[in-house]
Amino acid sequence: MYSGDPKRPKNIIYYSHPQPEESTDMMQFLSMIFGICSFMFRVKWGIWLALILYLSSYVNLRYCQEQKNFIMNFSLIMMGFFMIYFGPKRGFMNKQPSSNNNNKK
């Protein structure tokens, strides 16, 4: 019968935490895409969807992540809101002058 210690200290492998990978947050990426598309095509539902995706990404934010991407994304969304709701309307520059002034003599 073996009376020694069955452990082999040379064969013990201690657990180490894996290094966190800097992966792209999918909600933030989709928020950026919807923000750019709604800014370019002036789609109101797109900018609201971009804001909802941004907020869901911001809620799941880790403390160690950089804030630069979140600030840039938020500024793009706010710029889209101002351009859609307070900017010039679609077709503002394409209006033809009224021909009613030429008929009056």
N, CA, C and O of each residue as an XYZ file, in Angstrom:
420
protein
N       0.833     -1.172      0.000
C       0.000      0.000      0.000
C       0.877      1.235      0.000
O       1.909      1.292      0.669
N       0.438      2.232     -0.775
C       1.206      3.460     -0.920
C       0.825      4.411      0.204
O      -0.344      4.773      0.333
N       1.782      4.816      1.010
C       1.494      5.688      2.147
C       1.928      7.121      1.906
O       1.752      7.968      2.782
N       2.489      7.415      0.748
C       2.949      8.779      0.461
C       1.818      9.683     -0.030
O       0.692      9.237     -0.250
N       2.140     10.930     -0.190
C       1.168     11.920     -0.671
C       0.944     11.705     -2.164
O       1.912     11.687     -2.925
N      -0.319     11.540     -2.613
C      -0.558     11.274     -4.028
C      -0.391     12.514     -4.919
O      -0.397     12.388     -6.143
N      -0.247     13.671     -4.345
C      -0.126     14.893     -5.153
C       1.276     14.997     -5.727
O       2.263     14.613     -5.100
N       1.329     15.519     -6.914
C       2.623     15.769     -7.550
C       2.730     17.278     -7.771
O       2.122     17.809     -8.701
N       3.473     17.954     -6.952
C       3.514     19.420     -7.054
C       4.050     19.928     -8.387
O       3.748     21.061     -8.763
N       4.816     19.154     -9.100
C       5.351     19.608    -10.381
C       4.289     19.572    -11.487
O       4.410     20.269    -12.495
N       3.257     18.763    -11.291
C       2.218     18.623    -12.314
C       0.994     19.503    -12.062
O       0.041     19.459    -12.840
N       1.000     20.280    -11.019
C      -0.145     21.137    -10.723
C      -0.125     22.339    -11.650
O       0.892     23.021    -11.776
N      -1.253     22.594    -12.298
C      -1.410     23.757    -13.175
C      -2.429     24.675    -12.517
O      -3.594     24.309    -12.360
N      -1.994     25.852    -12.138
C      -2.870     26.804    -11.463
C      -3.710     27.556    -12.478
O      -3.260     27.846    -13.587
N      -4.930     27.866    -12.088
C      -5.864     28.577    -12.970
C      -5.465     30.052    -13.040
O      -5.179     30.681    -12.022
N      -5.453     30.572    -14.227
C      -5.224     32.003    -14.410
C      -6.381     32.553    -15.240
O      -6.861     31.896    -16.164
N      -6.816     33.748    -14.905
C      -7.932     34.363    -15.615
C      -7.515     34.716    -17.036
O      -6.428     35.252    -17.247
N      -8.370     34.420    -18.011
C      -8.029     34.802    -19.388
C      -8.079     36.317    -19.546
O      -8.881     36.996    -18.904
N      -7.223     36.827    -20.397
C      -7.181     38.263    -20.649
C      -8.432     38.672    -21.424
O      -8.784     38.026    -22.411
N      -9.105     39.735    -20.991
C     -10.308     40.164    -21.733
C      -9.928     40.731    -23.093
O      -8.996     41.526    -23.218
N     -10.660     40.310    -24.094
C     -10.418     40.798    -25.445
C     -11.235     42.062    -25.668
O     -12.363     42.187    -25.190
N     -10.657     42.974    -26.387
C     -11.378     44.198    -26.741
C     -12.237     43.901    -27.962
O     -11.831     44.151    -29.097
N     -13.400     43.379    -27.721
C     -14.297     43.058    -28.823
C     -15.241     44.233    -29.069
O     -15.561     44.997    -28.158
N     -15.669     44.355    -30.296
C     -16.582     45.421    -30.664
C     -17.967     45.111    -30.115
O     -18.487     44.009    -30.293
N     -18.544     46.073    -29.462
C     -19.896     45.908    -28.951
C     -20.853     46.008    -30.136
O     -20.881     47.021    -30.835
N     -21.630     44.962    -30.356
C     -22.494     44.906    -31.532
C     -23.578     45.971    -31.487
O     -23.923     46.545    -32.520
N     -24.119     46.243    -30.305
C     -25.153     47.275    -30.194
C     -24.589     48.655    -30.543
O     -25.258     49.462    -31.187
N     -23.368     48.912    -30.118
C     -22.749     50.196    -30.427
C     -22.474     50.309    -31.931
O     -22.662     51.373    -32.520
N     -22.034     49.224    -32.538
C     -21.777     49.228    -33.971
C     -23.059     49.453    -34.773
O     -23.073     50.245    -35.715
N     -24.135     48.757    -34.397
C     -25.414     48.955    -35.081
C     -25.955     50.359    -34.853
O     -26.568     50.946    -35.745
N     -25.731     50.897    -33.664
C     -26.146     52.262    -33.380
C     -25.427     53.251    -34.297
O     -26.029     54.203    -34.793
N     -24.152     53.016    -34.514
C     -23.381     53.883    -35.412
C     -23.899     53.779    -36.845
O     -24.028     54.793    -37.532
N     -24.193     52.573    -37.298
C     -24.687     52.383    -38.669
C     -26.042     53.051    -38.856
O     -26.251     53.762    -39.839
N     -26.976     52.828    -37.912
C     -28.298     53.458    -38.026
C     -28.190     54.973    -37.897
O     -28.934     55.699    -38.557
N     -27.285     55.458    -37.067
C     -27.109     56.901    -36.926
C     -26.622     57.541    -38.209
O     -27.116     58.595    -38.608
N     -25.657     56.910    -38.856
C     -25.126     57.452    -40.116
C     -26.184     57.392    -41.213
O     -26.365     58.358    -41.954
N     -26.886     56.259    -41.322
C     -27.913     56.135    -42.367
C     -29.067     57.103    -42.159
O     -29.564     57.692    -43.119
N     -29.495     57.272    -40.918
C     -30.600     58.198    -40.678
C     -30.155     59.640    -40.852
O     -30.957     60.488    -41.243
N     -28.905     59.931    -40.572
C     -28.383     61.284    -40.797
C     -28.312     61.593    -42.291
O     -28.634     62.703    -42.714
N     -27.897     60.621    -43.082
C     -27.763     60.855    -44.515
C     -29.107     60.844    -45.235
O     -29.334     61.660    -46.128
N     -29.999     59.932    -44.859
C     -31.268     59.784    -45.570
C     -32.443     60.446    -44.864
O     -33.571     60.392    -45.353
N     -32.188     61.067    -43.723
C     -33.204     61.780    -42.935
C     -34.390     60.885    -42.586
O     -35.541     61.217    -42.869
N     -34.092     59.764    -41.977
C     -35.104     58.803    -41.561
C     -35.273     58.934    -40.056
O     -34.332     58.705    -39.295
N     -36.479     59.307    -39.628
C     -36.696     59.554    -38.197
C     -36.663     58.280    -37.378
O     -36.131     58.284    -36.268
N     -37.219     57.179    -37.892
C     -37.218     55.954    -37.109
C     -35.808     55.409    -36.946
O     -35.513     54.731    -35.962
N     -34.935     55.701    -37.903
C     -33.557     55.223    -37.814
C     -32.778     55.896    -36.699
O     -31.980     55.253    -36.017
N     -33.008     57.193    -36.512
C     -32.286     57.894    -35.456
C     -32.798     57.484    -34.083
O     -32.029     57.429    -33.123
N     -34.094     57.195    -33.982
C     -34.631     56.708    -32.707
C     -34.100     55.311    -32.396
O     -33.786     55.008    -31.245
N     -34.000     54.472    -33.403
C     -33.432     53.142    -33.206
C     -31.961     53.232    -32.822
O     -31.489     52.466    -31.981
N     -31.234     54.165    -33.433
C     -29.824     54.368    -33.075
C     -29.691     54.811    -31.621
O     -28.775     54.378    -30.922
N     -30.593     55.664    -31.167
C     -30.548     56.108    -29.771
C     -30.855     54.958    -28.811
O     -30.208     54.832    -27.772
N     -31.830     54.125    -29.150
C     -32.168     52.985    -28.286
C     -31.007     51.999    -28.222
O     -30.676     51.501    -27.146
N     -30.387     51.712    -29.366
C     -29.240     50.808    -29.376
C     -28.059     51.403    -28.612
O     -27.333     50.681    -27.928
N     -27.867     52.714    -28.727
C     -26.789     53.372    -27.994
C     -27.010     53.264    -26.484
O     -26.080     52.966    -25.734
N     -28.238     53.506    -26.050
C     -28.526     53.443    -24.616
C     -28.372     52.022    -24.079
O     -27.889     51.837    -22.962
N     -28.773     51.019    -24.856
C     -28.591     49.642    -24.390
C     -27.111     49.281    -24.333
O     -26.698     48.510    -23.468
N     -26.322     49.822    -25.230
C     -24.885     49.582    -25.181
C     -24.248     50.321    -24.009
O     -23.318     49.822    -23.376
N     -24.758     51.511    -23.731
C     -24.202     52.297    -22.629
C     -24.526     51.679    -21.272
O     -23.724     51.769    -20.343
N     -25.688     51.056    -21.154
C     -26.061     50.404    -19.901
C     -25.133     49.221    -19.615
O     -24.791     48.965    -18.461
N     -24.731     48.507    -20.656
C     -23.854     47.346    -20.489
C     -22.377     47.701    -20.545
O     -21.537     46.816    -20.705
N     -22.051     48.964    -20.418
C     -20.671     49.437    -20.503
C     -19.854     48.934    -19.320
O     -20.323     48.917    -18.182
N     -18.646     48.532    -19.607
C     -17.706     48.165    -18.554
C     -16.873     49.388    -18.208
O     -16.682     50.282    -19.033
N     -16.394     49.413    -17.011
C     -15.637     50.572    -16.539
C     -14.323     50.729    -17.290
O     -13.848     51.848    -17.481
N     -13.736     49.626    -17.715
C     -12.404     49.686    -18.317
C     -12.426     50.084    -19.791
O     -11.372     50.373    -20.358
N     -13.585     50.106    -20.415
C     -13.636     50.443    -21.836
C     -13.399     51.927    -22.048
O     -13.670     52.752    -21.175
N     -12.888     52.245    -23.225
C     -12.629     53.641    -23.551
C     -13.946     54.378    -23.797
O     -14.897     53.821    -24.344
N     -13.974     55.609    -23.390
C     -15.175     56.423    -23.549
C     -15.203     57.149    -24.889
O     -16.223     57.739    -25.245
N     -14.109     57.118    -25.635
C     -14.022     57.876    -26.882
C     -15.068     57.427    -27.898
O     -15.698     58.263    -28.545
N     -15.256     56.129    -28.042
C     -16.247     55.625    -28.998
C     -17.663     56.011    -28.596
O     -18.486     56.340    -29.451
N     -17.949     55.972    -27.303
C     -19.289     56.316    -26.838
C     -19.570     57.809    -27.040
O     -20.683     58.184    -27.408
N     -18.580     58.648    -26.804
C     -18.767     60.092    -27.001
C     -18.968     60.401    -28.477
O     -19.817     61.220    -28.829
N     -18.197     59.756    -29.343
C     -18.332     59.993    -30.776
C     -19.702     59.524    -31.275
O     -20.345     60.212    -32.068
N     -20.140     58.369    -30.814
C     -21.434     57.838    -31.224
C     -22.574     58.721    -30.722
O     -23.534     58.974    -31.451
N     -22.472     59.184    -29.494
C     -23.515     60.055    -28.943
C     -23.572     61.385    -29.695
O     -24.657     61.898    -29.967
N     -22.407     61.945    -30.033
C     -22.416     63.208    -30.776
C     -23.007     63.018    -32.170
O     -23.687     63.913    -32.673
N     -22.762     61.870    -32.805
C     -23.357     61.596    -34.113
C     -24.874     61.493    -34.010
O     -25.592     61.998    -34.873
N     -25.359     60.846    -32.969
C     -26.805     60.706    -32.792
C     -27.444     62.060    -32.520
O     -28.499     62.360    -33.080
N     -26.837     62.880    -31.680
C     -27.395     64.209    -31.397
C     -27.370     65.088    -32.641
O     -28.313     65.842    -32.882
N     -26.309     65.001    -33.432
C     -26.241     65.766    -34.670
C     -27.339     65.315    -35.625
O     -27.935     66.139    -36.317
N     -27.613     64.001    -35.668
C     -28.695     63.489    -36.497
C     -30.050     63.992    -36.040
O     -30.891     64.349    -36.865
N     -30.273     64.023    -34.715
C     -31.533     64.553    -34.195
C     -31.725     66.017    -34.582
O     -32.810     66.409    -35.010
N     -30.687     66.816    -34.435
C     -30.824     68.233    -34.776
C     -31.023     68.441    -36.265
O     -31.782     69.323    -36.667
N     -30.354     67.645    -37.096
C     -30.523     67.809    -38.533
C     -31.896     67.343    -38.996
O     -32.472     67.941    -39.905
N     -32.426     66.295    -38.394
C     -33.731     65.785    -38.828
C     -34.864     66.668    -38.332
O     -35.776     66.984    -39.096
N     -34.824     67.072    -37.072
C     -35.951     67.804    -36.502
C     -35.832     69.324    -36.619
O     -36.856     70.005    -36.683
N     -34.633     69.868    -36.649
C     -34.478     71.324    -36.676
C     -33.805     71.835    -37.937
O     -33.750     73.048    -38.144
N     -33.300     70.969    -38.774
C     -32.625     71.379    -39.996
C     -33.601     71.722    -41.098
O     -34.815     71.631    -40.921
N     -33.062     72.118    -42.237
C     -33.944     72.418    -43.369
C     -34.681     71.163    -43.820
O     -34.160     70.050    -43.748
N     -35.891     71.372    -44.279
C     -36.729     70.248    -44.686
C     -36.259     69.700    -46.033
O     -35.490     70.343    -46.747
N     -36.732     68.516    -46.359
C     -36.402     67.896    -47.624
C     -37.000     68.709    -48.768
O     -38.160     69.112    -48.686
N     -36.268     68.951    -49.789
C     -36.782     69.696    -50.923
C     -36.841     71.190    -50.678
O     -37.477     71.903    -51.453
N     -36.212     71.685    -49.645
C     -36.219     73.109    -49.330
C     -35.542     73.910    -50.438
O     -35.995     75.006    -50.768
N     -34.486     73.392    -51.006
C     -33.735     74.115    -52.038
C     -34.301     73.873    -53.436
O     -33.910     74.584    -54.361
N     -35.181     72.929    -53.634
C     -35.674     72.573    -54.957
C     -36.976     73.258    -55.329
O     -37.511     72.989    -56.405
N     -37.504     74.123    -54.494
C     -38.781     74.755    -54.801
C     -38.608     75.774    -55.929
O     -37.664     76.565    -55.939
N     -39.528     75.731    -56.859
C     -39.525     76.670    -57.980
C     -40.276     77.937    -57.574
O     -41.220     77.874    -56.786
N     -39.868     79.068    -58.099
C     -40.602     80.301    -57.778
C     -42.019     80.244    -58.322
O     -42.280     79.647    -59.366
N     -42.898     80.858    -57.614
C     -44.305     80.846    -57.981
C     -44.526     81.642    -59.265
O     -43.924     82.699    -59.453
N     -45.381     81.139    -60.144
C     -45.662     81.830    -61.408
C     -46.871     82.752    -61.270
O     -47.286     83.342    -62.268
N     -47.452     82.903    -60.088
C     -48.609     83.757    -59.890
C     -48.246     85.232    -60.015
O     -49.101     86.045    -60.364
N     -47.001     85.590    -59.739
C     -46.596     87.001    -59.818
C     -46.537     87.490    -61.259
O     -46.694     88.687    -61.500
N     -46.316     86.603    -62.220
C     -46.226     87.016    -63.624
C     -47.606     87.295    -64.221
O     -47.689     88.044    -65.194
N     -48.663     86.744    -63.699
C     -50.007     86.942    -64.250
C     -50.590     88.287    -63.859
O     -51.477     88.792    -64.546
N     -50.116     88.876    -62.777
C     -50.652     90.166    -62.331
C     -49.996     91.286    -63.111
O     -48.771     91.355    -63.202
N     -50.831     92.185    -63.686
C     -50.284     93.335    -64.419
C     -51.005     94.586    -64.030
O     -50.691     95.663    -64.538
